[in-house]
Amino acid sequence: MSRLCVLPETWMNKRIGLIKVLRKRPVATLWLAALLAAYPASGHSMSADKDALLDALLRQMTVQEKIGQLRMQHARAAPPSSTELDAVARGEVGAMFTEPGITPAQIRALQQAATQRSRLRIPLFFAGDMVHGQRTIFPINLGQASSWDLDAIASAARVAAIEGSADGLDMTFAPVLDISRDPRWGRMSEGYGEDTYLAARIAQVVIRALQGPTLGASNSLMACVKHFAGYGAVEGGRDYNTTDMSERRLAEDHLPPFKAAVDAGAGAVMTALTSLNGVPATANRWLLQDVLRRQWQFNGLVISDHGAVAELTDHGIAEDGQGAAEAAFTAGTQMSMSDRYFARYLPSLIKQGLASEQQLDAAVRQVLSTKYDLGLFHDPFRRLQAPHAAVGEAQRLHRAEARDMARRSLVLLKNHKQVLPLNPHANIALVGPLADNALDILGSWHASGKPGHAITLRRGIENAQAPDARLVYAKGANISDDPLAFALLADNQMSFDPTAPETLIAQAVAAARRADVIVAALGEARGMSHEGASRTDLNLPEQQRALLRALKATGKPLVLVLMNGRPLTITEESQWADAVLETWFSGTEGGNAIADVLFGDYNPSGKLAVTFPRSAGQIPMYYNHLNTGRPFDPATPSAYRSRYYDIDDTPLYPFGFGLSYTRFSVSPPRLSSARLRSGQDLRVAATVRNEGTRSGETVVQLYVRDRSASVSRPVKQLIGFEKLLLEPGQTREVVLEIPQSALGFMDRDLRPVIEPGGFDVMVGLDSQALEKASFQVMP
């Protein structure tokens, strides 16, 4: 972490400076006086000012005040009550997690209670869920990952930091680094897809963009990565369910993105709500101490997820609240979000010797260290003074960045007979429950983003059409067939049209008959891809399917625009539609971005970050699976092979897939060496050519396979990629480096090794259409 207050002057000069601060500020704190008293008025260097401050504070704190620092409580989007302010003033709260819409004035009131009324005047820190934006909402992270554009993803994170810090927040509960290969899980929308390597690369750039070059700067946010660990692999895709996996699967597939985030300097880690191999993550000593602290040398803060400490009794590893507090605290959970049990039971645990004072001091020191690194001891209001904080909300939005990120995230899945791009002079029938929907286009966890600021698809098309063109709109169907089931979702805002489904469809068909082309916006409401929103059926709701069938029957060119937070099983729908554009939940500028692609003002370049199965029965389905002893070969089908006999066993759309309005070719890979000696790295070169008539971007993807090892290895693994722009007819040589260390894996004893033997290198534009070469790693 950056040291914020290391000054070259002598201790005498520093003492004089602090005395001036004490005289000028009514919020001058007792910790400053304690620090002054701790040193003689002599030429003492301030190189250890942070340690001295923390030591001085810890010496003064009572056990109750220490425990207060370990408690994170809820800050509502409303003026704080006297009860809430009094609790802060008594030192019973160390940090606040905030509701969307909380104002800087409300945060300031809470911070004033801490820094003016509490005994030691220790500031609070404030954290919120900025998963894909704060006020400007960017595409959901599954969409951002599908851009494969690290610069654009970093830009989105930097905007979130600027806007969030201007709203008074110090920390964001992001990024979400759960690897998920089961789209039944609603929280897949929050993460970066199924691939470990891609998620780890994204984690690094997001951490650096959020935290900036100086974490204590007024426009930086501390990243709290989540959910540690294995949450994305809950059984059956059912949220909060058990995760049970081998240590190999955990180490090779699920932990690397978190390790990348730690290496990039992430300041905090949030524990998962779920259990991992029988032990809840919030009380998992092996995960929090052996892996996170000892192996990875993480020196940041560990925070529980909301209510996770109290839920340890439901997990069955604690009989009561005292047992839950003991299990979480002694395992390494340092701060309890929405705490009930730390405040109630930690004092008696300390007295009984079930938790040590040394453990308590270490946890408190980490909380105080976090606040120091955030610059809050220097100025507790540093993120409440941004010059643009008083500017109107709409003027604060970063629309250009949001539009750029959104259109980069869109994935063209089908374009039969080049139906797209649309002619701007064409008359268009726009139908579907998501066509003019400003709420759902924002996606889940939309922070302080407002539907009133969002550009719907209808508005985006209106902005892009020529003046002589006509746009006819009809809703056509409701999002959900069952509004009562929808009401049980955590985010259940949905407008339900009581008109009979047959009438809605008839209205849409009538609109379609008056148009040259149909654009149907179908998919999910944002609450259907959210925490707690697990599904067994990944089909479109039947009302939407019936609508699409009726539109197909008109014979008009049909473009399906999907809005969703997970892969959907659209096997039939992709046959009915002439073109399919995956837009995810594309955020504040989503409508303009989608229109940019529909009308060809932007050539789509997105590539799927997750596999689309044909049926939910194929789940889990992911590209880097093991081969098995009886792999299925579609070219030579056989009964006794690993497959489903009742379905085409291939994905509907594979990982890394995405079309363009131009055509690209990739040559077979050329290797720098056919034999690698110990410590030698490999360079892989390939020639990429734009064979079409339009400029466009594509993503060259590099995969590797270890053909024979002491344990079975995946059929392929992503190990590198490059996104590049080519003009029509342009050719470029792409060179990708493979460090030999990237060829390693965990052996049978879970030790990292690089074994000699044969490897395949594959280069292409998705995980299936690949050109191959081979090399040997020598003993």
TORKE-865293 format. One line per 8 residues: their letters; for each residue x, y negated, z of C-alpha. Coordinates in nm, 3 decimals, m for minus. Layout:
# TORKE-865293
a = X,Y,Z; ...
This chain:
# TORKE-865293
msrlcvlp = 0.000,0.000,0.000; 0.114,m0.355,m0.060; 0.251,m0.540,0.240; 0.062,m0.864,0.245; 0.225,m1.072,0.519; 0.595,m0.996,0.503; 0.756,m1.340,0.525; 1.126,m1.426,0.523
etwmnkri = 1.116,m1.688,0.800; 1.242,m1.629,1.152; 1.011,m1.519,1.428; 1.027,m1.873,1.575; 0.895,m2.019,1.251; 0.633,m1.749,1.233; 0.531,m1.820,1.592; 0.493,m2.191,1.517
glikvlrk = 0.286,m2.108,1.207; 0.052,m1.885,1.404; 0.010,m2.144,1.676; m0.101,m2.391,1.407; m0.353,m2.137,1.281; m0.483,m2.088,1.635; m0.536,m2.459,1.672; m0.707,m2.504,1.336
rpvatlwl = m0.943,m2.206,1.329; m1.236,m2.152,1.565; m1.221,m1.786,1.460; m0.866,m1.751,1.588; m0.838,m1.402,1.735; m0.700,m1.250,2.051; m0.490,m1.010,1.848; m0.287,m1.307,1.728
aallaayp = m0.225,m1.412,2.087; m0.133,m1.056,2.178; 0.110,m1.039,1.889; 0.266,m1.370,1.989; 0.310,m1.247,2.343; 0.468,m0.924,2.226; 0.778,m1.100,2.093; 1.015,m1.351,2.249
asghsmsa = 1.058,m1.689,2.084; 1.378,m1.583,1.911; 1.495,m1.504,1.562; 1.295,m1.183,1.515; 1.227,m1.069,1.159; 0.865,m1.009,1.056; 0.945,m0.709,0.832; 0.750,m0.489,1.075
dkdallda = 0.460,m0.728,1.125; 0.196,m0.470,1.035; 0.320,m0.212,1.284; 0.360,m0.476,1.552; 0.005,m0.598,1.500; m0.143,m0.250,1.512; 0.061,m0.157,1.820; m0.051,m0.472,1.999
llrqmtvq = m0.414,m0.410,1.918; m0.409,m0.045,2.023; m0.254,m0.135,2.359; m0.544,m0.368,2.434; m0.833,m0.153,2.313; m1.057,0.046,2.542; m1.163,0.396,2.445; m1.508,0.265,2.355
ekigqlrm = m1.361,m0.006,2.131; m1.142,0.250,1.960; m1.438,0.475,1.893; m1.628,0.179,1.757; m1.366,0.139,1.487; m1.443,0.493,1.366; m1.811,0.422,1.303; m1.951,0.305,0.969
qharaapp = m2.306,0.176,0.989; m2.571,0.062,0.741; m2.590,m0.301,0.628; m2.931,m0.367,0.478; m3.000,m0.610,0.196; m3.166,m0.844,0.443; m3.054,m1.094,0.705; m2.900,m0.887,0.987
ssteldav = m3.110,m0.855,1.299; m2.994,m0.965,1.642; m2.966,m0.597,1.737; m2.729,m0.533,1.447; m2.524,m0.845,1.519; m2.502,m0.761,1.888; m2.376,m0.409,1.812; m2.100,m0.558,1.597
argevgam = m2.018,m0.815,1.865; m1.983,m0.537,2.123; m1.724,m0.368,1.903; m1.945,m0.066,1.833; m1.899,m0.078,1.455; m1.580,m0.063,1.247; m1.720,m0.089,0.896; m2.048,m0.123,0.708
ftepgitp = m2.184,0.057,0.405; m2.405,m0.178,0.209; m2.733,m0.159,0.025; m2.748,m0.281,m0.335; m2.851,m0.643,m0.339; m2.690,m0.742,m0.012; m2.575,m1.103,m0.033; m2.245,m1.263,0.062
aqiralqq = m2.433,m1.469,0.320; m2.559,m1.153,0.489; m2.210,m1.002,0.487; m2.067,m1.326,0.625; m2.308,m1.318,0.919; m2.193,m0.968,1.012; m1.827,m1.057,0.970; m1.872,m1.365,1.189
aatqrsrl = m2.018,m1.147,1.462; m1.704,m0.934,1.449; m1.445,m1.210,1.425; m1.606,m1.470,1.651; m1.803,m1.277,1.912; m1.627,m0.944,1.969; m1.362,m0.919,2.240; m1.069,m0.845,2.010
riplffag = m1.212,m1.017,1.701; m1.124,m0.723,1.474; m1.281,m0.775,1.129; m1.517,m0.530,0.965; m1.472,m0.395,0.615; m1.768,m0.357,0.379; m1.812,m0.077,0.128; m2.069,0.003,m0.139
dmvhgqrt = m2.154,0.247,m0.417; m2.020,0.087,m0.733; m2.005,0.409,m0.931; m2.021,0.248,m1.277; m2.043,m0.123,m1.215; m2.166,m0.380,m0.964; m2.380,m0.643,m1.138; m2.272,m0.565,m1.492
ifpinlgq = m2.365,m0.199,m1.527; m2.148,0.008,m1.757; m2.238,0.350,m1.897; m2.254,0.632,m1.643; m1.917,0.794,m1.589; m2.003,1.098,m1.799; m2.053,0.852,m2.084; m1.735,0.661,m2.008
asswdlda = m1.539,0.987,m2.015; m1.688,1.057,m2.356; m1.515,0.748,m2.489; m1.175,0.911,m2.421; m1.060,0.549,m2.409; m0.851,0.485,m2.099; m0.811,0.114,m2.168; m1.186,0.059,m2.195
iasaarva = m1.250,0.265,m1.881; m0.989,0.062,m1.693; m1.153,m0.260,m1.814; m1.489,m0.146,m1.677; m1.333,m0.066,m1.339; m1.156,m0.403,m1.328; m1.486,m0.583,m1.394; m1.648,m0.383,m1.113
aiegsadg = m1.369,m0.491,m0.879; m1.407,m0.855,m0.978; m1.783,m0.855,m0.933; m1.788,m0.639,m0.621; m1.522,m0.839,m0.442; m1.701,m1.163,m0.531; m2.007,m1.017,m0.357; m1.802,m0.966,m0.041
ldmtfapv = m1.726,m0.595,m0.070; m1.385,m0.457,0.026; m1.423,m0.093,m0.081; m1.615,0.107,m0.336; m1.719,0.469,m0.292; m1.571,0.558,m0.629; m1.450,0.711,m0.850; m1.640,1.039,m0.841
ldisrdpr = m1.386,1.310,m0.925; m1.599,1.623,m0.895; m1.539,1.862,m1.184; m1.872,2.012,m1.288; m1.954,2.279,m1.541; m2.317,2.320,m1.441; m2.551,2.055,m1.585; m2.831,2.170,m1.359
wgrmsegy = m2.653,1.960,m1.095; m2.791,1.607,m1.114; m2.471,1.444,m0.993; m2.285,1.555,m1.304; m2.386,1.211,m1.433; m2.156,1.046,m1.176; m1.836,1.229,m1.268; m1.612,1.260,m1.572
gedtylaa = m1.722,1.597,m1.704; m1.587,1.948,m1.708; m1.217,1.905,m1.780; m0.954,1.870,m1.511; m0.690,1.700,m1.724; m0.924,1.438,m1.869; m1.070,1.357,m1.526; m0.722,1.327,m1.373
riaqvvir = m0.607,1.085,m1.644; m0.919,0.874,m1.590; m0.874,0.884,m1.212; m0.533,0.725,m1.238; m0.641,0.429,m1.450; m0.958,0.368,m1.248; m0.771,0.361,m0.915; m0.516,0.114,m1.049
alqgptlg = m0.783,m0.106,m1.206; m0.999,m0.119,m0.893; m0.716,m0.182,m0.651; m0.512,m0.405,m0.877; m0.143,m0.483,m0.837; m0.205,m0.622,m0.486; m0.470,m0.447,m0.282; m0.510,m0.741,m0.049
asnslmac = m0.596,m0.982,m0.330; m0.938,m1.142,m0.319; m1.046,m0.967,m0.641; m0.931,m0.616,m0.549; m1.131,m0.328,m0.407; m1.004,m0.025,m0.222; m1.105,0.298,m0.396; m1.262,0.571,m0.185
vkhfagyg = m1.251,0.881,m0.406; m1.520,1.142,m0.362; m1.631,1.410,m0.294; m1.342,1.605,m0.145; m1.368,1.882,m0.255; m1.549,2.135,m0.473; m1.886,1.959,m0.461; m1.931,1.983,m0.838
aveggrdy = m1.934,2.363,m0.821; m2.231,2.413,m0.588; m2.401,2.747,m0.648; m2.686,2.736,m0.897; m2.626,2.368,m0.959; m2.844,2.300,m0.654; m2.737,1.986,m0.473; m2.593,2.026,m0.121
nttdmser = m2.565,2.400,m0.178; m2.266,2.618,m0.092; m1.944,2.613,m0.292; m1.755,2.940,m0.293; m1.452,2.984,m0.515; m1.105,3.130,m0.519; m0.816,2.917,m0.400; m0.676,2.946,m0.751
rlaedhlp = m0.988,2.797,m0.909; m0.987,2.521,m0.649; m0.617,2.442,m0.691; m0.607,2.453,m1.070; m0.946,2.311,m1.167; m1.096,2.101,m0.887; m0.814,1.947,m0.685; m0.590,1.793,m0.957
pfkaavda = m0.808,1.484,m1.017; m0.797,1.407,m0.644; m0.422,1.461,m0.638; m0.387,1.222,m0.932; m0.592,0.963,m0.744; m0.378,1.001,m0.432; m0.062,0.966,m0.640; m0.208,0.651,m0.797
gagavmta = m0.246,0.498,m0.451; m0.613,0.553,m0.363; m0.671,0.402,m0.020; m0.948,0.632,0.104; m1.106,0.972,0.050; m1.466,1.073,0.120; m1.544,1.427,0.227; m1.805,1.634,0.046
ltslngvp = m2.141,1.707,0.207; m2.105,2.072,0.116; m1.920,2.370,0.254; m1.615,2.512,0.081; m1.560,2.884,0.118; m1.767,2.886,0.435; m1.625,2.574,0.600; m1.797,2.236,0.553
atanrwll = m1.558,1.988,0.395; m1.612,1.736,0.675; m1.476,1.988,0.926; m1.231,2.166,0.697; m0.894,2.142,0.869; m0.714,2.321,0.586; m0.852,2.080,0.326; m0.804,1.759,0.524
qdvlrrqw = m0.478,1.833,0.699; m0.288,2.108,0.518; m0.370,1.994,0.165; m0.445,1.623,0.189; m0.202,1.516,0.459; 0.084,1.765,0.455; 0.104,1.881,0.095; m0.001,1.556,m0.074
qfnglvis = 0.134,1.316,0.190; m0.184,1.108,0.180; m0.162,0.820,0.425; m0.502,0.660,0.372; m0.842,0.678,0.541; m1.074,0.982,0.545; m1.445,0.895,0.562; m1.737,1.134,0.591
dhgavael = m2.023,1.120,0.345; m2.353,0.985,0.473; m2.462,1.180,0.781; m2.218,1.462,0.712; m2.096,1.486,1.072; m2.447,1.531,1.209; m2.523,1.788,0.938; m2.254,2.023,1.071
tdhgiaed = m2.516,2.165,1.306; m2.733,2.255,1.006; m2.432,2.416,0.841; m2.414,2.634,1.150; m2.056,2.564,1.256; m2.159,2.354,1.556; m2.424,2.433,1.815; m2.495,2.072,1.904
gqgaaeaa = m2.390,1.712,1.846; m2.084,1.739,2.065; m1.965,2.042,1.873; m2.024,1.861,1.543; m1.826,1.556,1.654; m1.542,1.775,1.778; m1.531,1.984,1.459; m1.523,1.683,1.226
ftagtqms = m1.287,1.467,1.429; m1.027,1.731,1.511; m1.030,1.853,1.149; m0.928,1.510,1.024; m1.244,1.311,0.949; m1.152,0.965,1.078; m1.460,0.754,1.009; m1.819,0.874,1.038
msdryfar = m2.064,0.718,0.793; m2.408,0.654,0.942; m2.264,0.775,1.269; m2.465,0.917,1.556; m2.228,1.162,1.716; m1.886,0.992,1.734; m2.028,0.717,1.953; m2.217,0.959,2.173
ylpslikq = m1.969,1.241,2.217; m1.611,1.132,2.148; m1.569,0.974,2.496; m1.652,1.302,2.669; m1.444,1.500,2.420; m1.144,1.283,2.511; m1.210,1.322,2.883; m1.242,1.699,2.853
glaseqql = m0.925,1.728,2.646; m1.118,1.876,2.352; m0.986,1.586,2.146; m0.665,1.406,2.234; m0.598,1.038,2.284; m0.318,1.075,2.031; m0.571,1.192,1.771; m0.796,0.901,1.860
daavrqvl = m0.515,0.648,1.831; m0.403,0.794,1.499; m0.753,0.765,1.354; m0.803,0.411,1.486; m0.462,0.309,1.359; m0.560,0.430,1.013; m0.879,0.222,1.017; m0.686,m0.084,1.129
stkydlgl = m0.419,m0.015,0.869; m0.689,m0.006,0.602; m0.816,m0.345,0.713; m0.464,m0.482,0.712; m0.397,m0.355,0.362; m0.722,m0.515,0.249; m0.594,m0.848,0.377; m0.874,m0.884,0.632
fhdpfrrl = m0.651,m0.967,0.928; m0.505,m1.251,0.725; m0.849,m1.375,0.616; m1.162,m1.175,0.700; m1.364,m1.384,0.451; m1.122,m1.354,0.160; m1.377,m1.174,m0.061; m1.654,m1.420,0.022
qaphaavg = m1.491,m1.723,m0.134; m1.463,m1.641,m0.505; m1.515,m1.962,m0.705; m1.785,m1.804,m0.924; m1.985,m1.660,m0.634; m2.237,m1.946,m0.651; m2.281,m1.924,m1.030; m2.615,m1.795,m1.155
eaqrlhra = m2.647,m1.417,m1.167; m2.688,m1.391,m1.543; m2.383,m1.610,m1.603; m2.169,m1.379,m1.388; m2.228,m1.077,m1.609; m1.946,m0.941,m1.826; m2.160,m0.858,m2.127; m1.886,m0.834,m2.388
eardmarr = m1.696,m0.573,m2.187; m2.015,m0.380,m2.113; m2.117,m0.372,m2.480; m1.773,m0.260,m2.590; m1.758,0.019,m2.331; m2.113,0.132,m2.409; m2.066,0.170,m2.782; m1.739,0.356,m2.728
slvllknh = m1.923,0.605,m2.507; m2.188,0.701,m2.767; m2.148,1.039,m2.934; m2.289,1.114,m3.278; m2.392,1.480,m3.267; m2.566,1.513,m3.604; m2.601,1.303,m3.918; m2.775,1.507,m4.189
kqvlplnp = m2.750,1.348,m4.534; m2.600,1.038,m4.376; m2.932,0.912,m4.240; m2.719,0.684,m4.026; m2.625,0.406,m4.039; m2.966,0.249,m4.087; m3.038,m0.020,m4.342; m3.101,m0.345,m4.149
hanialvg = m3.380,m0.426,m4.397; m3.564,m0.098,m4.327; m3.896,m0.092,m4.146; m3.848,0.110,m3.828; m4.089,0.293,m3.601; m3.938,0.295,m3.253; m4.109,0.546,m3.025; m4.048,0.717,m2.695
pladnald = m4.072,0.646,m2.322; m3.710,0.526,m2.312; m3.730,0.297,m2.615; m3.827,m0.016,m2.421; m3.716,0.087,m2.074; m3.489,m0.160,m1.895; m3.485,0.035,m1.569; m3.369,0.379,m1.679
ilgswhas = m3.106,0.258,m1.925; m2.904,0.146,m1.619; m2.865,0.505,m1.495; m2.823,0.636,m1.143; m2.642,0.441,m0.871; m2.677,0.114,m1.056; m2.552,m0.091,m0.756; m2.675,m0.452,m0.785
gkpghait = m2.756,m0.428,m1.155; m3.101,m0.559,m1.244; m3.339,m0.432,m1.512; m3.414,m0.793,m1.600; m3.056,m0.830,m1.718; m3.055,m0.510,m1.924; m3.093,m0.496,m2.301; m3.340,m0.224,m2.399
lrrgiena = m3.312,m0.030,m2.722; m3.616,m0.215,m2.856; m3.453,m0.549,m2.795; m3.121,m0.429,m2.934; m3.284,m0.319,m3.260; m3.474,m0.646,m3.285; m3.143,m0.829,m3.247; m2.984,m0.622,m3.526
qapdarlv = m3.262,m0.603,m3.785; m3.273,m0.832,m4.084; m3.542,m1.107,m4.071; m3.749,m0.934,m4.339; m3.759,m0.600,m4.157; m4.046,m0.483,m3.938; m4.021,m0.297,m3.604; m4.327,m0.104,m3.486
yakganis = m4.320,0.029,m3.128; m4.520,0.302,m2.956; m4.450,0.476,m2.626; m4.561,0.815,m2.757; m4.522,1.010,m2.431; m4.443,0.986,m2.064; m4.094,1.070,m1.943; m4.215,1.345,m1.712
ddplafal = m4.496,1.595,m1.752; m4.546,1.607,m1.375; m4.546,1.270,m1.196; m4.604,1.441,m0.860; m4.279,1.636,m0.889; m4.103,1.319,m0.998; m4.223,1.147,m0.680; m4.003,1.380,m0.475
ladnqmsf = m3.683,1.248,m0.636; m3.458,1.008,m0.445; m3.485,0.751,m0.724; m3.848,0.792,m0.823; m3.935,0.463,m0.991; m4.128,0.556,m1.303; m4.419,0.398,m1.484; m4.672,0.668,m1.572
dptapetl = m4.921,0.599,m1.850; m5.255,0.768,m1.771; m5.348,0.776,m2.141; m5.405,1.130,m2.266; m5.087,1.280,m2.418; m5.269,1.346,m2.745; m5.363,0.980,m2.774; m5.008,0.864,m2.704
iaqavaaa = m4.876,1.096,m2.975; m5.142,0.981,m3.222; m5.040,0.619,m3.163; m4.677,0.708,m3.229; m4.757,0.900,m3.546; m4.962,0.606,m3.674; m4.665,0.378,m3.613; m4.434,0.623,m3.789
rradviva = m4.650,0.632,m4.100; m4.607,0.255,m4.138; m4.226,0.277,m4.130; m3.937,0.384,m4.349; m3.754,0.563,m4.068; m3.831,0.679,m3.713; m3.608,0.624,m3.410; m3.720,0.833,m3.111
algeargm = m3.569,0.749,m2.770; m3.615,1.056,m2.552; m3.449,1.216,m2.251; m3.457,1.168,m1.877; m3.546,0.898,m1.632; m3.238,0.791,m1.437; m3.380,0.954,m1.123; m3.381,1.289,m1.300
shegasrt = m2.997,1.278,m1.316; m2.921,1.169,m0.964; m2.825,1.293,m0.620; m3.079,1.553,m0.514; m3.211,1.591,m0.871; m3.117,1.946,m0.959; m3.300,2.119,m1.244; m3.348,2.478,m1.355
dlnlpeqq = m3.485,2.379,m1.695; m3.270,2.155,m1.916; m3.524,2.119,m2.195; m3.688,1.789,m2.273; m4.025,1.760,m2.096; m4.300,1.916,m2.304; m4.473,1.583,m2.375; m4.154,1.457,m2.537
rallralk = m4.104,1.779,m2.732; m4.460,1.761,m2.864; m4.402,1.401,m2.966; m4.086,1.489,m3.158; m4.259,1.780,m3.336; m4.537,1.547,m3.446; m4.291,1.287,m3.570; m4.102,1.553,m3.765
atgkplvl = m4.426,1.654,m3.933; m4.462,1.306,m4.087; m4.172,1.384,m4.318; m4.007,1.050,m4.245; m3.632,1.038,m4.169; m3.604,1.102,m3.794; m3.328,0.978,m3.563; m3.319,1.115,m3.209
vlmngrpl = m3.158,0.883,m2.955; m3.093,1.072,m2.632; m3.076,0.900,m2.293; m2.974,1.136,m2.016; m2.720,1.205,m1.744; m2.636,1.565,m1.826; m2.626,1.797,m2.127; m2.977,1.896,m2.232
titeesqw = m3.074,2.212,m2.417; m3.190,2.053,m2.742; m3.141,2.341,m2.984; m3.478,2.293,m3.155; m3.478,1.916,m3.124; m3.142,1.895,m3.299; m3.293,2.095,m3.586; m3.603,1.876,m3.610
adavletw = m3.408,1.549,m3.612; m3.203,1.436,m3.908; m2.959,1.255,m3.679; m2.886,1.288,m3.308; m2.707,1.018,m3.110; m2.613,1.088,m2.747; m2.622,0.757,m2.559; m2.625,0.876,m2.194
fsgteggn = m2.743,0.590,m1.971; m2.553,0.311,m2.136; m2.599,0.022,m1.894; m2.667,m0.349,m1.908; m2.574,m0.389,m2.277; m2.697,m0.045,m2.379; m2.960,m0.159,m2.628; m2.719,m0.379,m2.819
aiadvlfg = m2.450,m0.111,m2.816; m2.684,0.158,m2.948; m2.806,m0.078,m3.220; m2.444,m0.151,m3.313; m2.400,0.219,m3.388; m2.742,0.278,m3.546; m2.686,m0.002,m3.800; m2.319,0.071,m3.858
dynpsgkl = m2.175,m0.242,m3.702; m1.969,m0.003,m3.493; m1.850,0.335,m3.620; m1.916,0.593,m3.345; m1.603,0.741,m3.193; m1.718,0.919,m2.875; m1.634,1.281,m2.804; m1.821,1.499,m2.556
avtfprsa = m1.661,1.531,m2.211; m1.884,1.828,m2.139; m2.015,2.129,m2.330; m2.378,2.135,m2.447; m2.521,2.487,m2.405; m2.801,2.624,m2.618; m2.985,2.754,m2.314; m2.965,2.708,m1.938
gqipmyyn = m2.909,3.084,m1.926; m2.556,3.032,m2.063; m2.451,2.819,m1.764; m2.177,2.784,m1.658; m2.045,2.723,m2.007; m1.714,2.545,m2.055; m1.441,2.550,m2.313; m1.143,2.658,m2.098
hlntgrpf = m1.282,2.989,m1.976; m1.082,3.309,m1.934; m1.077,3.547,m2.226; m1.199,3.864,m2.042; m1.096,4.213,m2.147; m1.372,4.229,m2.406; m1.400,3.887,m2.566; m1.677,3.835,m2.817
dpatpsay = m1.575,3.754,m3.174; m1.861,3.614,m3.386; m1.674,3.722,m3.700; m1.681,4.089,m3.595; m1.979,4.134,m3.361; m1.991,4.443,m3.142; m2.225,4.568,m2.868; m1.969,4.621,m2.595
rsryydid = m1.844,4.265,m2.576; m1.887,3.977,m2.330; m2.189,3.790,m2.464; m2.565,3.731,m2.438; m2.744,3.945,m2.693; m3.053,3.724,m2.714; m2.890,3.398,m2.824; m2.613,3.259,m3.040
dtplypfg = m2.334,3.280,m2.787; m2.152,2.966,m2.898; m2.217,2.619,m2.755; m2.469,2.398,m2.925; m2.205,2.123,m2.918; m1.856,2.200,m2.786; m1.638,1.999,m2.553; m1.454,1.726,m2.742
fglsytrf = m1.708,1.716,m3.027; m1.828,1.397,m3.192; m1.892,1.281,m3.548; m1.809,0.957,m3.725; m1.940,0.766,m4.026; m1.612,0.854,m4.192; m1.420,1.185,m4.221; m1.086,1.270,m4.063
svspprls = m0.844,1.553,m4.130; m0.564,1.683,m3.906; m0.264,1.879,m4.029; m0.128,2.190,m3.857; 0.097,2.092,m3.564; 0.471,2.061,m3.610; 0.681,2.145,m3.304; 1.011,1.999,m3.199
sarlrsgq = 1.130,2.350,m3.114; 1.005,2.704,m3.143; 1.197,2.800,m2.828; 1.203,2.600,m2.507; 1.489,2.641,m2.264; 1.449,2.574,m1.895; 1.360,2.210,m1.833; 1.314,2.133,m2.202
dlrvaatv = 0.998,1.950,m2.309; 0.805,1.993,m2.633; 0.702,1.732,m2.888; 0.400,1.811,m3.102; 0.344,1.612,m3.422; 0.040,1.615,m3.651; m0.072,1.406,m3.946; m0.415,1.248,m3.922
rnegtrsg = m0.587,1.104,m4.227; m0.905,0.904,m4.274; m1.061,1.078,m4.574; m1.369,0.855,m4.590; m1.460,0.508,m4.701; m1.498,0.334,m4.363; m1.249,0.245,m4.094; m1.299,0.437,m3.774
etvvqlyv = m1.151,0.575,m3.456; m1.107,0.936,m3.361; m0.951,1.133,m3.078; m0.673,1.377,m3.159; m0.685,1.651,m2.896; m0.397,1.878,m2.793; m0.462,2.216,m2.634; m0.232,2.494,m2.519
rdrsasvs = m0.272,2.863,m2.436; m0.039,3.086,m2.239; m0.086,3.413,m2.426; 0.057,3.646,m2.161; 0.117,3.572,m1.794; 0.108,3.739,m1.454; m0.250,3.617,m1.414; m0.513,3.569,m1.680
rpvkqlig = m0.499,3.221,m1.832; m0.771,3.017,m2.009; m0.826,3.058,m2.382; m0.717,2.694,m2.416; m0.650,2.395,m2.195; m0.651,2.027,m2.284; m0.302,1.895,m2.227; m0.295,1.568,m2.421
feklllep = m0.493,1.335,m2.646; m0.463,1.011,m2.835; m0.734,0.781,m2.966; m0.643,0.598,m3.285; m0.797,0.368,m3.544; m0.747,0.441,m3.914; m0.850,0.243,m4.219; m0.996,0.427,m4.522
gqtrevvl = m0.726,0.643,m4.679; m0.478,0.562,m4.403; m0.250,0.836,m4.269; m0.073,0.835,m3.935; 0.157,1.076,m3.761; 0.060,1.139,m3.400; 0.329,1.267,m3.163; 0.221,1.409,m2.828
eipqsalg = 0.460,1.517,m2.555; 0.417,1.833,m2.351; 0.639,1.828,m2.042; 0.739,2.182,m1.957; 0.595,2.135,m1.609; 0.250,2.112,m1.771; 0.285,2.476,m1.880; 0.289,2.596,m1.521
fmdrdlrp = 0.017,2.757,m1.312; m0.036,2.927,m0.975; 0.099,3.281,m0.961; m0.059,3.570,m0.773; 0.076,3.433,m0.446; m0.052,3.084,m0.533; 0.296,2.949,m0.589; 0.351,2.709,m0.883
viepggfd = 0.548,2.880,m1.159; 0.639,2.844,m1.525; 0.672,3.190,m1.673; 0.858,3.275,m1.993; 0.659,3.404,m2.286; 0.455,3.307,m2.587; 0.231,3.000,m2.608; m0.011,2.866,m2.868
vmvgldsq = m0.043,2.494,m2.937; m0.367,2.375,m3.094; m0.444,2.032,m3.239; m0.777,1.909,m3.366; m1.075,1.677,m3.330; m1.272,1.895,m3.088; m1.211,2.205,m2.878; m1.319,2.446,m3.156
alekasfq = m1.196,2.299,m3.485; m0.824,2.341,m3.422; m0.499,2.397,m3.611; m0.248,2.623,m3.439; 0.127,2.678,m3.398; 0.325,2.890,m3.154; 0.639,2.867,m2.943; 0.829,3.060,m2.677
vmp = 0.938,2.955,m2.330; 1.267,3.130,m2.278; 1.379,3.294,m1.951
